[in-house]
Amino acid sequence: MTDEQEVLKISDQDSAIIGRCSCWDGNSRVERIVYSGEKLIANFVEIDGMSQEQALEWVEYNIEGAYMGPTTPIIVWSDDE
């Protein structure tokens, strides 16, 4: 990661961070923050008073559906069902 590269974070969601990853973007290595999808949902329900369905829709549309450059955060969903 270069000094001028800013790693993007989701506002007020530090408790949902599960780690970082380093990956390729073209010919450059970038770092990305990795979030738990389930924890994001729980946070939006608890903090913002959304229903589970509203929170899931918010995450899918506004976070997963947004590309903000090479350091766009990554959302991980568990396989447990």
VENNORVEN-V153637 format. One line per field, one symbol per residue. ss: DSSP state (A for helix, B for strand, O for the rest). phi: phi as a letter, one per 30 degrees, with the letter a starting at -180 (. if undefined). burial: 1 if it has 9 or more other C-alpha atoms within 8 Angstrom, else 0. A space follows every 10 residues. Layout:
ss: ???
phi: ???
burial: ???
//
This chain:
ss: OOOOOOOOOO OOOAAABBBB BBBBBOOBBB BBBBBBAAAA AAAAAAAAOO OAAAAAAAAA AAAAOOOOOO OOOBBBOOOO O
phi: .ddddcddbd eibedcdclb bcbdbicbdb cbdccdddde eedddddcid dedddddddd ddcddcccjd ceeccccddd b
burial: 0000001100 0010011000 0000000011 1111111011 1111100001 0100110111 1001000000 1111100000 0
//
